[in-house]
Amino acid sequence: MDKSILSFILFYFILVGFSCFAQGGDLLIQQYSKGPGLDENFSKWSLRIGPQINRINTDLGTGSPTLTFGGGIEIEYGLSKTTGLVIGAQYTPISYSYIEGDYTATDRLKYISLPLLLRLKPTTKISFGLGPVYQIYLNGDKKLEKEIEKVITLYEEGIFKNTLGANLQVAYYIKRFLIYGNFRWVRRTSPPIQSQTNNTLGFQMGINFRLWKSKLRL
C-alpha cells in the first residue's frame, strides 16, 4: 500500500481520537463546568493571512526539493469551541532539482492551492486538522544548468495539470498568531510516456496573523 495512503489512514484515526476527546470536553463543560476553552467565548468567523514555506518533491525518488516561499489566506467557521471548518487559498510554488544528462535540471512550478480543513482543538493552544486540497496549476518552467551555461524553457500546456490530494496539519496558537505545519500530497495520473509527474508530496510551514474575527459567542 502507498505510504501516503498509510499516513492518511493513521492520521485519520488520530483525529477521530481527538474528536472524541473534544466532544468529551464539551460534555464536561455542561456537566462539571470544566474542559477546553472554559473561560473563553468563541467567534463563529475569523480571517487570517500570512507567509508560508514549502518543501515539496515529486514521488519519483530522483529529485531533491528546494525551499520556496508563498502565502495564503484562510477563513475559519467555528462549529463549536473545539471544532472549526477552514477554507483557504494559497500561492504554492514548487521547486525540485534532478540530473538530466550532463545538466542539473530544476522544475519551477506555480500553483494556487484550495484547502478545506476540519480543525479540532483539544486545547486552546493546539489544533489538529485534516481535509482535502485542490491544486490549480498556473505555469512552470525548467532551468538547465551546466557550469556557466544556463537555459530556461517554459513548459507547454497539458504537461502539468490540476491535482487533488489531502492535507494534514498541526497548529499552535500564540495570541493573534497561528503557527502551523502541514504534510500534504496531491496526485493525478500522467501518460506513461511522460517523464514529468503530477504527483507531489512534502511539508509546509507558515505563520498566520488574525486580521478579523466576529463577535464572541458563549
Secondary structure, DSSP 8 states (H G I E B T S, - for coil): --HHHHHHHHHHHHHHHHHHHHHHHHHHHHHHS-STTTT--EESEEEEEEEEEEEEEESSSS-EE--EEEEEEEEEEESSSSEEEEEEEEEEEEEEEEEETTEEEEEEEEEEEEEEEEEE-SSSSEEEEEEEEEEEEEEEEEEEEETTEEEEEE--TTSS--EEEEEEEEEEEETTEEEEEEEEEEE----TT-SS-S-EEEEEEEEEEEEEE--EE-
